[in-house]
Amino acid sequence: MSSTHTFEILAECFRNEGAGVCFALLGDANMNWASALADRGCEFFYVRDEHCAVAAAMAWARSAGDVGVATVTCGPGVTQILTALPAAVRANIPLVIFAGEAPLGKPWYNQKINQRPFIEACGARYDSLHHVASMPLQIRDAFLYARSNNQPVVLGVPFDLQELPWDQEFTAPQRSSKLLPVKSRLYPDQRYLDMAVRMITSAKRIVLIGGRGVIESAASAKCVALADQTGALLATTLPARGVFHDHSFCIGIAGGFASDTARRCLQQADLIIAVGCRLAQHTSDSGKLFDSSAVLHIDTVPRSVSQGRVAAEHHLQCDARAGIDAILAHLPACPVSQSGAGEWRSDVLADEIKNAPADAARFDIEDGLHDPRDVVSALDSAVPKDWFTVNSSGHCSWFTAQMKGRPADRFLTIREFGAIGNGIAFAMGVAAANREQTVVLFDGDGSLLMHIQELETIRRHNLNIIICVFNDGAYGSEIHKLRVEGLREDGTVFGRPDFAQIALGFGISGTCVDKLEDLDSLVALYKTRRGAAIWDFHVSDKVVSPVIRRSHHIK
């Protein structure tokens, strides 16, 4: 009888696909496979909750630019990942998740559940591996699907089949990366290119919005060249924040998270050139910032309708870089100062972009508490620009999105399912992909407490993560919504936990930051220690983000 088990062959298949990092929580249905994969040189990060395994793998995949790998056991291990999966699907993140299945050979098993409907309800693909000899090819095909479609795949493998001896010759399948079709740039059709050039040359107030497609096609320099030639302003979607960070006429984020200055400019624009983005509801703030009739969408898959609304009425189907390059080649060589568009840019506007507050509303701040906008300003000044930053969800995320001068390749946010509680896992994924770098997570107290147990994971794996907690003692978005409705608040107000003491309980450093002027010394001290730390900022719950003020008509 063979001494090799099927789970060992499956582990070999994952290593053959290049799986060098895996986020895991072990149980009966995946622990043997995980042990075999670790024996073959894969670095494991053992988390405390299955959701965090998948969320960390998502952030790792986005940061590393490769397929993320996670593993959970069957039944309750699978049901725990159902919040992370829709976000991975909607954010187009390639994952392969090794999930155990209940044994096929038992008439009853306590953790047995039909896992496929749960996974498919999230929009992800589910592959059942029930034929031992076919498993290596099914694993290869799962990685091929993830790479080709930038989507998650869950592999369900009954653990009694994993235990079977492998009684045949094994040759690893050809790696999926070798089977990917060679991608060539999609160039624009001349008719629609001419249309785009006519629109651009006739416009006087252009804003070019760059999305992640600009990053993926290395088109940022071309976009800047087009903006400079036409006198356009630059902006980005939230996930692509920082792609034009060093340009004096980049107004920042377009959409619900736009600054006061950016909102005014977007509303005054007579042409929006949306490059490499999906034109989600957030990008136009549900149509409040610009009308679809003024949008030229440049994308490999341009959209007329996005998330239930007409998003663009003019389209140029092409790769972002190829399309912008072609437009530049066909634009007349008229200097901006002679075109009429030069009035859109000015020294006054450049100064406003650089120095004006993102939100000028005034609030009465209680003694002993911080205005979250002041915290962000102080952090932006103190935190080195080459450190990685992770923006979570929740009320505080509007404020932390306003940091300036930070490149896109040092920033991560994944918000496509609107869930809080992901920040700590996302920070772990980024830190795992950049082991020698420092990662700074900005999160709210309510969000952080949802997975506070992962502080132990961070300490055990010695990840370099600083968690900046915007601690308002409540679920921030909900408390403001309840107040404007005149409803009771006790379901959203919990008091301010002592995160410094909580951190110490997990064996990491913690500080309650009472004085913002202490941040420079905190950063200097951290550089001498590295590792994990929590910086707790007690912020006022009287400061309402512009997003909530607009949606609930708060003055």
Phi, psi and omega in degrees: 000141181294143177270357179266131179264159179300323181298331177290321177295319179296321176297320178298323178295320178295318178295324178297332178277001178091013180293105181250349179222136178220137176256129195216148160228124192266149173208186184303326190270359179220356189287326179292316177299316181297319178298318179293322179292320177296321178299336182265014171100003177283133178278124182255139170245109186268110186264179184254357179209137184299321177307317183291331176298313182287318179297319178295321178296325176299311181293322177299315181299316180295320183282322183274341181073034182217176178289126176279147181234132176220163177214140177221162178277182184281172174061247181298336174295323180284317183296337179291341186264008188283351172273325181287322188300313179301325178295319178296320179298310186287332179271001179057056181251123181282124178222150164235120183248118177275108180245132174292160168237158176300151182298137179288333187274005180248134179291338179214137175214132190302325184261014182288136177203151175283101190282332186304311182300326179295314182292315182291331175296334177277353180093002182266164178271141177236123177246122175271125178259092186245358179238111191303313185296335182271351187301317180302318179290325178295323177294314177303316182291329176295316177295322179297317178297315180299316181291319185288325188248358184050055183221156178277146175232134175251127178259120177261116185235108178304134189280348172285330174290326177298329184280347183296146174292144175270109190249031179219167177296146179235123170235123183299137177297160174300138183299143181299327181297336178279346183260354180295134175300145177292123181276128175247151180294139177270117183264152185285151172290138186300323182299315183282334173295316178299319178299316181297318180296319179298318179298317184291318183289337180269349181277151180247334184227090186257139167238125176261119180256121179259135175250194182295338176298331175294319178294312186293332179258008180054048186255007186298317181295322178294320178297318178297318179298318178295317179298318181294323181288330184257357183074021182283155168271158180247146175210171179222162165286166180299314180297337180259015182307131178100355183293335175241033194298334185260014180261133186290344178248029169270118184273000175099218186279137172264135177124203182298336180266011180293148174287170177303316180297314181297319180299315180298316181294318180296321179289335179272347185294145173257356174208130173251119173260106182263114188246121173063038178224165186265359180052050178294167178309320184296328187296324178256008187051053179056037177087001181284338186265326179200155182267149182299334181292342181257015185250127169254114184260118179251113186195158175292332175231077182294151186239139168269315180244131178224124177053044170089002179223152174292120188256330182206142179248000179225135189222147173224105184276113181183168170296145184302311183293316180296320181293314180294321178300316180294320178298315179301321182291337184255353179287144173295151186275028181288127178299150181303321183297338180258353186271345186096338179282347182296339179291341182291323176263144177202162176297324179297316179294318179301319178293321179295316178301319184284321194244339184289143177294147179297328181220119186264005181297149182251140178223152175274113183264131180292151177300139177085358179242157181260149163282124182303333178291325176291323178298315180297317179299317180293319178295319180299325179284324188269325185281126181304144184291340181268000173284149177283142176235142179236124180257120180275196178254180179102180187301320185290344188291334176298315184294315184287342177287351186271005178297148186240159171071025180243126186292153183297329181283002175244017185226139176220134166213139177227108189232016192292346178247358174071017182270142169270175177090001182267343192304313185295323178290320176299318179298321178296319179296318178294318180295323178293329179279345184222069193299329183269359184260164176260135179245131178247120177260132173252119185213161175270164181295320180295317179295314182297320183294341180295331179223043182298338181298340182286354170302325178294320177298315180300315180294315184297324180266004175054051179273142182272086185228128170255126178256115177263111185263122173270094194261096177258006176071022185200173163277105194299312182298317186291321183297322180289323178292319179295321181298316182291335177275353181073029183255165183292149187254355192295343176280355181234353183249124187232357185087162185267110177296153176272087184293334177297316179288323176300317179301314180299324178297333177267002177085021177236166183280148179216142181220133169269116187272098180277328183239121182294335178291350177278353187297320180302317180289327176296317177297315180298318179294319180300321181300334180276345186245320187059206181075212185250148178204152172242130173247116187259117179251114176280108185251154181288140174270012177272344182273118183254130181295153178302328180299313180291321180300317181289316185291334182242015173054046178268128180287000000 
